[in-house]
Amino acid sequence: MTAGSAESSSVRGFTGGAFAENGYVVRDAEAGCALVVDPGACAVEQVAWLRETGDRLDAIVLTHAHLDHVEGVPAVRRAFPDVPILLHPADLALYRAVPQQGAAFGVDVEELPEPTDVLEAGATLRCGALAFRVREAPGHAPGHVVLVEEDRGYALTGDVIFLGSIGRTDLPGGDFHTLMASIREQILTLPDDMRLLPGHGPETTVGHERRHNPFLVPQYRGRFV
């Protein structure tokens, strides 16, 4: 199932599982390469689509390490053995605690392979002509990142911001004021027409959230008044 309208020549969204998590596949059809982002319960569908396109999978990229965004990593790894797994180091402890996360929600989770590569702020992830700038956006999770494709005008935002809402901060490692700072500095500094492709729910834009998000409307550029 496609997540919202997040489908174009370079990105396709998939939604699955009890948490209705959105995972994405970004691809450069001409170069024949792809990245899987946040393979949760939709991982089987992501893999099936990659089989259909015939693209080479260059990496699994994780915006953060909450259960619903990483539970499908083993399924992708079975289909594409040894593909790199990219995660911010501040979320490594959370990633290794996924079995405990699953127990808390009554979900059985396969053993996860260890991440192989580090996501760092300011780095650029490339797949053919696609270039994603990594922005650190903690608050929902300590090592949360946002992936921004400036030329194509969209950002993969994980659980930082949603249509009319923001990421929860009551889970381990969450902090409301840190999250609001991330939204001010890493989301509201993007162009108003930038598409935001979130980890749950339909896509939105920076401008729409700046004007209509109830967590942001009482603030000027996301600052408390």
N, C-alpha and C positions, 0 to 999 in steps of 0.2 A: 504494500500500500504506500502511496506517495505521501510524503509529509507536506501538508499545505500545498502551495504552488511552487515549491522549491525544486523546479526541474527546468533545466535549460541545456544548452550544448555542453556545459562544463560541470553541472552539479545536478544530482538527483537525490531526493530524500526518501527514506523508508521509515515506516512507523510500526512498532510491534511491542508485544508483551503487556504485562499487567500495569507497567508504568507508562505505557504509551510513549516510549522514548523514540526520538527521531535520530536515526543515524544517516550518514550521507556517503555517497561515492562522488568524488570529483575526478574528472577525466579530461584528457586532451585526446580527442578522437584521432587527430592527425598524427600525433606522436605515438598513439597506442598505449598510453600509460594512465594509471589511476592511483588514487589514494582512497583508502577507507577511513572514514572519520566516525568515531564513537560507535563501534559495532556492539549494540545491545542485543535485545531479543530479535531484532530484524536482521541479524548477521547472515542467516541462511538466504534471505532474499537479496542481500547485497552481493553475496558470493554468486548466486544464480545469475544476477545481472552481469557481473563481470565475466562469467562463463559465456553469456550471450554476446557480449561485445568483443570478447577475445583480448581485452586489454591486459597488459602487464601490470601487476599490482606492485607499486614501489614501496608502500609503507602503510602501516596501521597508525593513525594519529589519534591520540586521546586528548580531548579538551580538559578532562579531569578524570578522577578514578572512582567515582561513585558506581555502585553495583550496576545500575541500569545502563550505564554508558560503556561498560567493559565486559559484561557477562558473555558477549559473543566473540571475544577475542580468540578463544580456543577453536571455534568453528571456522574462523577466517584462516587461522594458522594451519588447520588440517588441510584446507583447500590450497593454501599457498605456504608450504613449509619454509621456514627461515626468513619470511618477510620481516623487515624491521618493525619494532613496536616503539613508538615515540611517546614519551610522557615527561612532564615537568618534574624535576626531582623532589619538589616540595609535596607532591602527591604520591610519592613512592610508598610511604607507610600506609596510606589509605588504600592503595592498590593491593598491597600485601595482606591487608585486613579484609579483603572482599569476602572470604568465607564467613567472617564474623558479621559483616554487613548483611549477607544473605540470611544468616541465622536470625538476625533481628527482624527481618521481613518475612521469614518463613519460606525462603527461596533456596533451593539447592543450586550450588554453583560449582562448575567444573574448576579444577585447578588451573590457574592462569599462568601462562609462560611469562618469565621475567621481561620487563622492558629492555630493549637493546640500545636505545639512543635517547639523548636528552633534548627536550624542548627548552629553548632559552628565549627570553625577550629580545626582540630585535632581529632574530634569525629569520631567514626566508626559506620556506619549503617550496621546492619547485617540482612540477610535473609537466614536462613539455613546456608549453607557453604559459602555463599557470604559475603564479607566484603568490604564495601566502605569507604575509608578514605576521609573525607571532607577537601578540601583545599579552602581557601578564595581566590577569584580571581576577585576583583572589577575592575571597569573601564568601562565596558559596562553597568553595573548597580551597585549601591553601595553595595548591599549585595550578589553579584554573587558568587556562589560556583561551584567547580568542584568535581566530585565524582570519585575516583580512585579505581579500583579493581586490586590490584597489582598481585595477584596470577593468574588471568585469563588474565592479560595484556591488559586491556582496561580502558578508562576513558570517562565518560559522561561530556562533556565540555560546554554544553549550547551554549552561543553566545560569548565565549571568542575568539575562533580561528576556522577557517574553512579551507577547502582545498583551498590553495592559497590566503587566505584572513584572516581578523580579524574582530571582532565585531565592529559595528558602535558605535561612541561615541558622536553623535550629539543629542541623546535623553536626557531627563531630568535625571540627575545623572551620565551621562557619562563623562569620562575624558580620553583623549588619552594617556597621559604619565602614568597614573595609570594603564590603560589597558596593556601598553607595559611592565610595571614592573611586572604585574601579569603573563604575558606570559613568561617573563624571569624566574621568580621565581617558578611558579607553573606548567608550561607546559614544558619548555625546560630543566628542571631538571629531567624529567621523562626519562625512557629508550627510545632509538631511535625506538625500535620495538613496543612501546606502541601504541595501536589503539586509535584514538581519534574519538569519536562518537558525532558529533556536533548537534546543534539545527536547522541547515539548511544545506542542501546539503549532498554530500556523505562523508563517513568516510575517514580518512587519518591516518598518523602516525606522531609521533614526529619527526623522522628522515627525513621524506619527507618534512615537513614544515621547519625544520631547514635548509635544503639544497635548497629548491625551493620556499618557500613563499616570494613573492616580498616585503612584509613588514619586513621580517627578514633577507633576503639574504644580504642586505647592512650592516648588523650588525654582530658583533661577539657574539654569544650566546645571541642575542637579544639586544645587547648594541649599542647605537649610537656611530659611530666612527668619 
